[in-house]
Amino acid sequence: MLFGQPTDEAAVYEAMPRAQVVFGELARLLGNADWFGGDSVSLADLMAAPHCDFFAQTPEWPALTAGRANLVNRLARAENRASLKATTWARVKEMVAAG
């Protein structure tokens, strides 16, 4: 349960085949590079990072990243950036609660 809402497990089950296609394509596009733009972080990395961070908090993350270590490693690199540390889902929830 994220954000205090129950999970619609039927919707998750129905979406998983499409999610597998998306994660497969992301893994293919990343290939052996550190970032989607090659050797340096790009806008694509900054846009994808919060989404991957969100998925990493779900029970589906292992299934989505099985055999796709490049995506897991890219998320770890992204999470080490100061800008992403300041805007994690937990941090955003704290900022909202603080008003």
Contact map, one row per residue, 1 for C-alpha under 8 A:
111111100000000000000000000000000000000000000000000000000000000000000000000000000000000000000000000
111111100000000000000000000000000000000000000000000000000000000000000000000000000000000000000000000
111110000000000000000000000000000000000000000000000000000000000000000000000000000000000000000000000
111111000000000000000000000000000000000000000000000000000000000000000000000000000000000000000000000
111111100000000000000000000000000000000000000000000000000000000000000000000000000000000000000000000
110111110000000000000000000000000000000000000000000000000000000000000000000000000000000000000000000
110011111001000000000000000000000000000000000000000000000000000000000000000000000000000000000000000
000001111111000000000000000000000000000000000000000000000000000000000000000000000000000000000000000
000000111111100000000000000000000000000000000000000000000000000000000000000000000000000000000000000
000000011111110000000000000000000000000000000000000000000000000000000000000000000000000000000000000
000000011111111000000000000000000000000000000000000000000000000000000000000000000000000000000000000
000000111111111100000000000000000000000000000000000000000000000000000000000000000000000000000000000
000000001111111100000000000000000000000000000000000000000000000000000000000000000000000000000000000
000000000111111110000000000000000000000000000000000000000000000000000000000000000000000000000000000
000000000011111111100000000000000000000000000000000000000000000000000000000000000000000000000000000
000000000001111111110000000000000000000000000000000000000000000000000000000000000000000000000000000
000000000000011111111000000000000000000000000000000000000000000000000000000000000000000000000000000
000000000000001111111100000000000000000000000000000000000000000000000000000000000000000000000000000
000000000000001111111110000000000000000000000000000000000000000100000000000000000000000000000000000
000000000000000111111111000000000000000000000000000000000000000100000000000000000000000000000000000
000000000000000011111111100000000000000000000000000000000000000000000000000000000000000000000000000
000000000000000001111111110000000000000000000000000000000000000000000000000000000000000000000000000
000000000000000000111111111000000000000000000000000000000000000110000000000000000000000000000000000
000000000000000000011111111100000000000000000000000000000000000000010000000000000000000000000000000
000000000000000000001111111110000000000000000000000000000000000000000000000000000000000000000000000
000000000000000000000111111111000000000000000000000000000000000000000010000000000000000000000000000
000000000000000000000011111111100000000000000000000000000000000000010110000000000000000000000000000
000000000000000000000001111111100000000000000000000000000000000000000000000000000000000000000000000
000000000000000000000000111111100001000000000000000000000000000000000000000000000000000000000000000
000000000000000000000000011111111111000000000000000000000000000000000110000000000000000000000000000
000000000000000000000000001111111000000000000000000000000000000000000100000000000000000000000000000
000000000000000000000000000001111100000000000000000000000000000000000100000000000000000000000000000
000000000000000000000000000001111111011000000000000000000000000000000000000000000000000000000000000
000000000000000000000000000001011111011100000000000000000000000000000000010000000000000000000000000
000000000000000000000000000001001111111111001000000000000000000000000000010000000000000000000000000
000000000000000000000000000011001111110011011000000000000000000000000000000000000000000000000000000
000000000000000000000000000000000011111111011000000000000000000000000000000000000000000000000000000
000000000000000000000000000000001111111110000000000000000000000000000000000000000000000000000000000
000000000000000000000000000000001110111110000000000000000000000000000000000000000000000000000000000
000000000000000000000000000000000110111111000000000000000000000000000000000000000000000000000000000
000000000000000000000000000000000011111111101100000000000000000000000000000000000000000000000000000
000000000000000000000000000000000011100111111100000000000000000000000000000000000000000000000000000
000000000000000000000000000000000000000011111110000000000000000000000000000000000000000000000000000
000000000000000000000000000000000001100001111111000000000000000000000000000000000000000000000000000
000000000000000000000000000000000011100011111111100000000000000000000000000001000000000000000000000
000000000000000000000000000000000000000011111111110000000000000000000000000001000000000000000000000
000000000000000000000000000000000000000000111111111000000000000000000000000000000000000000000000000
000000000000000000000000000000000000000000011111111100000000000000000000000000000000000000000000000
000000000000000000000000000000000000000000001111111110000000000000000000001001100000000000000000000
000000000000000000000000000000000000000000000111111111000000000000000000000000000001000100000000000
000000000000000000000000000000000000000000000011111111100000000000000000000000000000000000000000000
000000000000000000000000000000000000000000000001111111110000000000000000001000000000000000000000000
000000000000000000000000000000000000000000000000111111111000000000000000001000000000000100000000000
000000000000000000000000000000000000000000000000011111111100000000000000000000000000000010000000000
000000000000000000000000000000000000000000000000001111111101100000000000000000000000000000000000000
000000000000000000000000000000000000000000000000000111111111100000000000000000000000000000000000000
000000000000000000000000000000000000000000000000000011111110100000000000000000000000000000000000000
000000000000000000000000000000000000000000000000000001111111100000000000000000000000000000000000000
000000000000000000000000000000000000000000000000000000011111110000000000000000000000000000000000000
000000000000000000000000000000000000000000000000000000110111111100000000000000000000000000000000000
000000000000000000000000000000000000000000000000000000111111111110000000000000000000000000000000000
000000000000000000000000000000000000000000000000000000000011111111000000000000000000000000000000000
000000000000000000000000000000000000000000000000000000000001111111000000000000000000000000000000000
000000000000000000110010000000000000000000000000000000000001111111000000000000000000000000000000000
000000000000000000000010000000000000000000000000000000000000111111111011000000000000000000000000000
000000000000000000000000000000000000000000000000000000000000011111111000000000000000000000000000000
000000000000000000000000000000000000000000000000000000000000000011111000000000000000000000000000000
000000000000000000000001001000000000000000000000000000000000000011111111000000000000000000000000000
000000000000000000000000000000000000000000000000000000000000000011111111100000000000000000000000000
000000000000000000000000001001110000000000000000000000000000000000011111110000000000000000000000000
000000000000000000000000011001000000000000000000000000000000000010011111111000000000000000000000000
000000000000000000000000000000000000000000000000000000000000000010011111111100000000000000000000000
000000000000000000000000000000000000000000000000000000000000000000001111111110000000000000000000000
000000000000000000000000000000000110000000000000000000000000000000000111111111000000000000000000000
000000000000000000000000000000000000000000000000100110000000000000000011111111100000000000000000000
000000000000000000000000000000000000000000000000000000000000000000000001111111110000000000000000000
000000000000000000000000000000000000000000000000000000000000000000000000111111111000000000000000000
000000000000000000000000000000000000000000001100100000000000000000000000011111111001000000000000000
000000000000000000000000000000000000000000000000100000000000000000000000001111111101100000000000000
000000000000000000000000000000000000000000000000000000000000000000000000000111111101100000000000000
000000000000000000000000000000000000000000000000000000000000000000000000000011111111100000000000000
000000000000000000000000000000000000000000000000000000000000000000000000000000111111110000000000000
000000000000000000000000000000000000000000000000000000000000000000000000000000001111111000000000000
000000000000000000000000000000000000000000000000010000000000000000000000000001111111111100000000000
000000000000000000000000000000000000000000000000000000000000000000000000000000111111111100000000000
000000000000000000000000000000000000000000000000000000000000000000000000000000000111111100100000000
000000000000000000000000000000000000000000000000000000000000000000000000000000000011111111110000000
000000000000000000000000000000000000000000000000010010000000000000000000000000000001111111110000000
000000000000000000000000000000000000000000000000000001000000000000000000000000000000001111111000000
000000000000000000000000000000000000000000000000000000000000000000000000000000000000001111111100000
000000000000000000000000000000000000000000000000000000000000000000000000000000000000011111111110000
000000000000000000000000000000000000000000000000000000000000000000000000000000000000001111111111000
000000000000000000000000000000000000000000000000000000000000000000000000000000000000000011111111100
000000000000000000000000000000000000000000000000000000000000000000000000000000000000000001111111110
000000000000000000000000000000000000000000000000000000000000000000000000000000000000000000111111111
000000000000000000000000000000000000000000000000000000000000000000000000000000000000000000011111111
000000000000000000000000000000000000000000000000000000000000000000000000000000000000000000001111111
000000000000000000000000000000000000000000000000000000000000000000000000000000000000000000000111111
000000000000000000000000000000000000000000000000000000000000000000000000000000000000000000000011111
